[in-house]
Amino acid sequence: MKLGLSPNTTLPSSSTLSPPPLLCTTSTSLSLPFHHSSPQPPLTYNNNNNNNNIKGGKRLICCVQNIDHKTEPVTPTYLMASEHELPKLNRNLYPLIEPYKTGFLKVSDLHTIYWEQSGNPDGHPVVFLHGGPGGGTSPSNRRFFDPDFYRIILFDQRGAGKSTPHACLEQNTTWDLIDDIEKLREHLEIPEWQVFGGSWGSTLALAYSQSHPEKVTGIVLRGIFLLRKKEVDWFYEGGAAAIFPDVWEPFRDLIPENERGCFVDAYKKRLNSDDIETQYAAARAWTKWEMMTAHLLPNEDNIKRGDDDYFSLAFARIENHYFVNKGFFPSDSYLLDGVDKIRHINAVIVQGRYDVCCPMMSAWDLHKAWPEADFRVVPDAGHSANEPGVAAELVAANEKLKNIIKHKGN
């Protein structure tokens, strides 16, 4: 599953806000109308404040807000459940910035990964884990972090982006990537850092943090993907086709009827063909299927990435390789089973309600296993990180962790 690659939406300043919203605490869900152009307040589930918990240990905070705006989106003004004593959080993406240092790190006899640093060289380190796997990083990924506070580290995972060899599947497993993250941390002389990942990036963030919890100061996750069989089957074996039947047909029709018993296996055959044109055709179909379903509303720039053979080949080949191999995890519930290892780490989970690529069932399962983490459901968003409501919550999550770090230093 991919991470939204181009979060370029500029969220409004406080000058565009409507009158203060009504904050309510309830055990009953509310169904509220919303205007598509307005990022809506998320449902916030948090169990940290035991005094305010309702029966069953779950607390639902929701906001009713004036949403009668025709052109200007409205920035939510609610407080996260665990932030009542913290300063008001910024929810606007930060301006585009350039790296102050870039490089390549040889991580095996075959693979070399691209890395970059931006923001404050003396700031708190945060590592961005991109999606796919195979999606690579984008300059806009830097915008989720306050560049005055964070030392922002981006890198392209094996075979993706600027890393070499391109689209290579050899020596390319989850455990190889976890080792690479550690090699990069040591290369940059970073004792510990915050971990940020969406979609496949959330998978890798969980796996890395559970492997090295002592190196992790905080976690931000988006569009949860636990790489369980039912999640892969949902998206690649016909489940999501119920919502996007028109988009599904080109993906389906590339495969002959007698091979449609397992689309992931059928695409593996073509993505590893000796004929490069066969690889390209399969890569385009695979990539377009995901790009066309990643947003609540169609995003043409995102969809066009499916026409880029260079990008699509790495994206499709590496994704398919990981999914065929079940993420290289020893069991289907491996990441949920390992939550106890990271339960003590401050974390925020952000999920679009209408995420078709990584349906909310996985985020909900993670929330149930890890109720200590703040859990936000964005009611008017799909999968992509660049949808206004999701982008706002990701920025706010980093701001929350920033304030926690600052308060610890006082």
C-alpha positions as CSV (number, residue, x, y, z in Angstrom):
1,M,0.0,0.0,0.0
2,K,1.2,3.4,-0.9
3,L,1.9,6.6,1.0
4,G,0.4,9.7,-0.5
5,L,3.4,11.2,-2.3
6,S,2.5,14.8,-2.9
7,P,0.9,16.5,0.1
8,N,0.7,20.0,-1.5
9,T,-2.6,21.2,-0.1
10,T,-2.2,24.4,1.9
11,L,-4.4,24.4,4.9
12,P,-5.9,27.7,6.0
13,S,-4.7,30.0,8.8
14,S,-6.8,30.7,11.8
15,S,-8.2,33.8,10.1
16,T,-10.6,31.5,8.1
17,L,-12.0,29.8,11.2
18,S,-15.7,29.6,11.9
19,P,-17.0,30.4,15.4
20,P,-15.8,28.1,18.1
21,P,-17.2,24.5,17.8
22,L,-19.2,22.7,20.4
23,L,-17.2,20.0,22.1
24,C,-19.1,17.0,23.4
25,T,-18.2,13.8,25.1
26,T,-20.5,10.8,24.4
27,S,-20.7,7.1,24.1
28,T,-22.9,7.3,21.1
29,S,-21.6,8.0,17.6
30,L,-22.9,11.1,15.8
31,S,-23.7,11.3,12.1
32,L,-22.9,14.7,10.8
33,P,-23.2,16.2,7.3
34,F,-20.1,17.7,5.8
35,H,-19.0,19.7,2.8
36,H,-16.4,18.0,0.7
37,S,-14.0,21.0,0.6
38,S,-13.8,21.2,4.4
39,P,-11.5,19.0,6.4
40,Q,-13.7,17.6,9.2
41,P,-12.8,17.1,12.9
42,P,-11.8,13.5,13.4
43,L,-13.3,11.1,15.9
44,T,-10.7,10.8,18.7
45,Y,-10.4,7.7,20.7
46,N,-8.0,7.9,23.7
47,N,-7.8,5.9,26.9
48,N,-5.0,7.8,28.7
49,N,-7.3,9.8,31.0
50,N,-8.9,7.2,33.2
51,N,-11.0,9.8,35.0
52,N,-12.9,10.6,31.9
53,N,-13.3,7.2,30.4
54,I,-16.8,5.9,29.8
55,K,-17.8,2.3,30.5
56,G,-15.6,-0.2,28.7
57,G,-12.6,2.1,28.7
58,K,-13.4,3.9,25.5
59,R,-13.8,7.7,25.2
60,L,-15.2,9.3,22.1
61,I,-14.7,13.0,21.6
62,C,-16.4,14.7,18.7
63,C,-17.0,18.2,17.6
64,V,-20.0,19.9,16.0
65,Q,-18.7,22.8,13.9
66,N,-20.1,25.4,11.6
67,I,-19.4,24.0,8.2
68,D,-21.4,26.2,6.0
69,H,-18.5,27.3,3.9
70,K,-18.6,27.3,0.1
71,T,-14.9,28.0,-0.8
72,E,-12.6,28.2,2.2
73,P,-11.8,24.9,4.0
74,V,-12.1,25.2,7.8
75,T,-9.3,24.2,10.1
76,P,-10.6,22.2,13.0
77,T,-10.2,23.8,16.4
78,Y,-10.9,20.9,18.7
79,L,-8.2,19.6,21.1
80,M,-6.9,16.1,21.0
81,A,-8.0,14.1,24.0
82,S,-4.5,14.1,25.6
83,E,-3.7,17.7,24.8
84,H,-5.9,19.8,27.0
85,E,-2.9,21.2,28.8
86,L,-0.7,21.7,25.7
87,P,-0.5,24.7,23.4
88,K,-2.9,24.9,20.5
89,L,-1.4,22.8,17.7
90,N,-0.5,23.9,14.2
91,R,-2.4,21.8,11.6
92,N,-1.0,23.5,8.5
93,L,1.7,21.9,6.3
94,Y,5.0,23.6,6.6
95,P,6.6,25.3,3.6
96,L,8.7,23.4,1.1
97,I,12.3,23.2,2.1
98,E,15.5,21.8,0.6
99,P,17.9,19.3,2.2
100,Y,21.0,20.6,3.9
101,K,22.7,17.3,3.3
102,T,22.2,14.2,1.0
103,G,24.1,11.0,0.5
104,F,24.2,7.4,-0.4
105,L,24.8,4.5,2.0
106,K,26.0,1.1,0.9
107,V,23.9,-1.3,3.0
108,S,24.9,-4.6,1.4
109,D,27.1,-6.0,-1.4
110,L,24.2,-5.2,-3.8
111,H,22.1,-2.3,-2.4
112,T,22.9,1.3,-1.9
113,I,20.2,3.6,-0.4
114,Y,19.7,7.3,-0.9
115,W,19.2,9.5,2.2
116,E,18.8,13.2,3.0
117,Q,18.5,15.5,5.9
118,S,16.5,18.8,6.2
119,G,15.3,21.1,8.9
120,N,17.3,21.8,12.0
121,P,20.7,19.9,12.1
122,D,20.6,20.2,15.9
123,G,16.9,19.3,16.1
124,H,15.1,16.2,17.3
125,P,15.6,13.5,14.7
126,V,12.6,12.0,12.9
127,V,12.8,9.3,10.2
128,F,10.2,9.2,7.5
129,L,9.3,5.7,6.2
130,H,7.7,5.8,2.7
131,G,5.0,3.6,1.4
132,G,4.6,1.0,-1.2
133,P,6.9,-0.8,-0.6
134,G,8.6,0.7,-3.6
135,G,7.0,4.2,-3.6
136,G,10.1,6.2,-2.7
137,T,10.2,9.6,-1.1
138,S,9.1,13.0,-2.3
139,P,10.2,16.6,-1.4
140,S,6.7,17.3,-0.1
141,N,7.2,14.6,2.6
142,R,9.3,17.1,4.5
143,R,6.3,19.4,5.0
144,F,4.7,17.3,7.8
145,F,7.5,18.4,10.2
146,D,8.4,21.7,11.9
147,P,11.8,22.5,10.3
148,D,12.9,24.6,13.2
149,F,12.4,21.7,15.7
150,Y,12.9,18.5,13.7
151,R,16.0,17.1,12.1
152,I,14.1,15.4,9.2
153,I,15.6,12.3,7.7
154,L,14.1,10.8,4.5
155,F,15.5,7.8,2.7
156,D,14.5,5.6,-0.3
157,Q,14.1,1.9,0.7
158,R,15.9,-0.8,-1.3
159,G,15.1,-0.7,-5.0
160,A,12.9,2.5,-4.7
161,G,13.4,6.1,-5.7
162,K,17.1,7.0,-6.0
163,S,18.3,3.9,-4.4
164,T,20.1,1.3,-6.5
165,P,19.7,-1.1,-8.1
166,H,16.3,0.1,-9.3
167,A,13.3,-2.2,-8.7
168,C,15.6,-5.0,-7.5
169,L,14.0,-7.8,-5.5
170,E,17.1,-9.6,-4.4
171,Q,18.1,-9.1,-0.8
172,N,14.9,-7.1,-0.3
173,T,12.8,-8.2,2.7
174,T,11.3,-6.4,5.7
175,W,14.2,-7.5,7.8
176,D,16.7,-6.1,5.3
177,L,14.9,-2.8,5.5
178,I,14.9,-2.8,9.3
179,D,18.6,-3.5,9.3
180,D,19.0,-0.6,6.8
181,I,17.2,1.8,9.1
182,E,19.6,0.9,11.9
183,K,22.6,1.3,9.6
184,L,21.4,4.7,8.6
185,R,20.8,5.7,12.2
186,E,24.3,4.7,13.2
187,H,25.8,6.3,10.0
188,L,24.1,9.7,11.0
189,E,25.2,9.2,14.6
190,I,21.7,9.5,16.0
191,P,21.1,7.8,19.4
192,E,17.3,7.7,19.0
193,W,14.6,9.1,16.8
194,Q,10.9,9.6,16.2
195,V,9.4,7.2,13.6
196,F,6.8,8.4,11.0
197,G,5.2,6.1,8.4
198,G,2.0,5.7,6.4
199,S,0.5,2.7,4.6
200,W,3.4,0.3,4.0
201,G,5.3,2.9,6.0
202,S,3.1,2.1,9.0
203,T,3.9,-1.6,8.5
204,L,7.6,-0.9,8.5
205,A,7.3,1.6,11.3
206,L,5.6,-1.0,13.5
207,A,8.1,-3.7,12.6
208,Y,11.1,-1.5,13.2
209,S,9.8,-0.1,16.5
210,Q,9.0,-3.5,17.8
211,S,12.5,-4.7,16.8
212,H,14.3,-1.6,18.3
213,P,11.9,0.0,20.9
214,E,14.8,1.5,22.8
215,K,15.7,3.6,19.7
216,V,12.2,5.1,19.3
217,T,11.0,8.3,21.0
218,G,7.6,8.5,19.4
219,I,5.5,7.0,16.6
220,V,3.1,8.6,14.0
221,L,1.2,6.1,11.8
222,R,-1.2,6.7,9.0
223,G,-3.4,4.4,6.8
224,I,-2.7,1.3,8.8
225,F,-1.5,-1.8,6.9
226,L,-0.7,-4.9,8.9
227,L,-0.1,-7.0,5.8
228,R,-2.5,-9.7,6.8
229,K,-4.0,-12.0,4.2
230,K,-7.5,-10.5,4.5
231,E,-6.1,-7.0,3.8
232,V,-4.2,-8.1,0.6
233,D,-7.2,-10.1,-0.5
234,W,-9.5,-7.1,0.0
235,F,-7.5,-4.9,-2.3
236,Y,-6.1,-7.3,-4.9
237,E,-8.5,-10.2,-5.1
238,G,-11.8,-8.3,-5.7
239,G,-13.0,-6.8,-2.4
240,A,-12.3,-3.2,-3.3
241,A,-13.8,-3.9,-6.8
242,A,-17.2,-3.5,-5.2
243,I,-16.5,0.2,-4.7
244,F,-14.4,0.8,-7.8
245,P,-15.7,-1.7,-10.4
246,D,-14.8,0.6,-13.3
247,V,-11.2,1.0,-12.1
248,W,-10.9,-2.7,-11.3
249,E,-11.7,-3.9,-14.8
250,P,-8.5,-2.8,-16.5
251,F,-6.5,-4.4,-13.6
252,R,-8.6,-7.6,-13.9
253,D,-8.6,-7.8,-17.7
254,L,-4.8,-7.9,-18.0
255,I,-5.0,-11.4,-16.5
256,P,-6.6,-14.3,-18.5
257,E,-9.7,-15.8,-16.9
258,N,-7.9,-19.1,-16.2
259,E,-5.4,-17.2,-14.0
260,R,-7.7,-15.1,-12.0
261,G,-7.8,-17.5,-9.0
262,C,-5.0,-15.3,-7.5
263,F,-4.3,-11.9,-9.0
264,V,-1.2,-11.4,-6.9
265,D,0.4,-14.6,-8.2
266,A,-0.7,-13.8,-11.8
267,Y,0.9,-10.4,-11.6
268,K,4.0,-11.8,-10.1
269,K,4.5,-13.9,-13.2
270,R,4.3,-10.8,-15.5
271,L,6.2,-8.5,-13.3
272,N,9.1,-11.0,-13.3
273,S,8.8,-11.8,-17.0
274,D,11.9,-11.9,-19.2
275,D,10.2,-9.5,-21.5
276,I,10.5,-5.9,-20.3
277,E,7.4,-4.7,-22.1
278,T,5.4,-7.4,-20.3
279,Q,6.8,-6.1,-17.0
280,Y,5.9,-2.5,-17.9
281,A,2.3,-3.4,-18.9
282,A,1.7,-5.2,-15.7
283,A,3.4,-2.5,-13.6
284,R,1.2,0.2,-15.2
285,A,-2.0,-1.7,-14.5
286,W,-1.0,-2.5,-10.9
287,T,0.1,1.0,-10.1
288,K,-2.9,2.7,-11.8
289,W,-5.3,0.5,-9.8
290,E,-3.8,1.8,-6.5
291,M,-3.4,5.4,-7.6
292,M,-7.0,5.7,-8.8
293,T,-8.4,4.4,-5.5
294,A,-6.1,6.2,-3.0
295,H,-8.2,9.4,-2.7
296,L,-11.8,10.0,-1.6
297,L,-12.1,12.2,-4.6
298,P,-10.0,11.6,-7.8
299,N,-6.5,13.2,-7.9
300,E,-5.3,13.5,-11.5
301,D,-1.6,14.1,-10.5
302,N,-1.6,11.0,-8.4
303,I,-3.2,8.9,-11.2
304,K,-0.6,10.1,-13.7
305,R,2.1,8.4,-11.8
306,G,0.8,5.1,-13.2
307,D,2.0,6.2,-16.6
308,D,5.6,6.6,-15.4
309,D,7.2,3.3,-16.3
310,Y,10.3,4.0,-14.2
311,F,8.2,4.7,-11.1
312,S,5.6,2.0,-11.8
313,L,8.1,-0.8,-12.3
314,A,9.7,-0.4,-8.8
315,F,6.4,0.3,-7.2
316,A,4.6,-2.7,-8.6
317,R,7.5,-5.2,-8.6
318,I,8.5,-4.5,-5.0
319,E,4.9,-4.4,-3.7
320,N,4.0,-7.6,-5.3
321,H,7.2,-9.2,-4.1
322,Y,6.4,-8.3,-0.5
323,F,2.7,-9.4,-0.7
324,V,3.5,-12.7,-2.3
325,N,5.9,-13.3,0.6
326,K,3.3,-12.2,3.2
327,G,5.6,-9.3,4.3
328,F,8.2,-11.9,5.4
329,F,6.5,-12.1,8.7
330,P,6.3,-15.4,10.6
331,S,2.6,-15.1,11.2
332,D,-0.5,-13.2,10.0
333,S,-0.9,-11.4,13.3
334,Y,2.8,-10.7,13.9
335,L,2.5,-6.9,14.2
336,L,-0.6,-7.1,16.5
337,D,1.1,-9.7,18.6
338,G,4.1,-7.5,19.1
339,V,2.3,-4.4,20.4
340,D,3.4,-5.0,24.0
341,K,7.0,-4.1,23.0
342,I,6.0,-0.6,22.0
343,R,3.0,0.0,24.3
344,H,5.0,2.5,26.4
345,I,5.9,4.7,23.4
346,N,3.9,7.9,22.7
347,A,2.0,7.3,19.5
348,V,-0.7,8.7,17.2
349,I,-2.7,6.7,14.7
350,V,-4.4,8.6,11.8
351,Q,-6.9,6.9,9.6
352,G,-9.2,8.0,6.8
353,R,-12.7,6.7,7.3
354,Y,-13.1,5.9,3.6
355,D,-9.7,4.4,3.0
356,V,-10.2,1.8,0.3
357,C,-6.5,0.7,0.0
358,C,-6.1,0.1,3.7
359,P,-9.6,-0.2,5.2
360,M,-10.2,1.1,8.6
361,M,-10.6,-2.5,10.0
362,S,-6.8,-2.7,10.4
363,A,-6.5,0.7,12.2
364,W,-9.4,-0.4,14.4
365,D,-7.7,-3.7,15.2
366,L,-4.5,-1.9,16.1
367,H,-6.4,0.6,18.2
368,K,-8.1,-2.3,20.1
369,A,-4.7,-3.9,20.7
370,W,-3.0,-0.6,21.6
371,P,-5.6,1.7,23.3
372,E,-2.8,3.8,24.8
373,A,-2.1,5.3,21.4
374,D,-4.2,8.3,20.3
375,F,-6.4,7.2,17.5
376,R,-7.9,9.7,15.0
377,V,-10.5,8.9,12.3
378,V,-10.8,11.5,9.6
379,P,-14.4,11.3,8.5
380,D,-14.0,12.9,5.0
381,A,-10.8,11.2,3.7
382,G,-9.6,8.1,1.9
383,H,-6.0,6.7,2.0
384,S,-3.7,9.5,0.8
385,A,-1.6,11.6,3.1
386,N,-2.3,14.7,0.9
387,E,-6.0,14.8,1.6
388,P,-6.6,18.0,3.7
389,G,-8.0,16.3,6.8
390,V,-5.3,13.6,6.9
391,A,-2.5,16.1,6.3
392,A,-3.8,18.3,9.1
393,E,-3.9,15.4,11.5
394,L,-0.4,14.3,10.6
395,V,1.0,17.7,11.2
396,A,-0.9,18.0,14.5
397,A,0.4,14.6,15.6
398,N,4.0,15.7,15.0
399,E,3.2,18.9,16.9
400,K,1.8,16.9,19.8
401,L,5.0,14.8,20.0
402,K,7.1,17.9,19.7
403,N,5.3,19.5,22.7
404,I,5.8,16.3,24.7
405,I,9.5,16.4,24.0
406,K,9.7,20.1,24.9
407,H,7.9,19.5,28.2
408,K,10.2,16.6,29.1
409,G,13.1,19.0,28.6
410,N,11.7,21.5,31.1
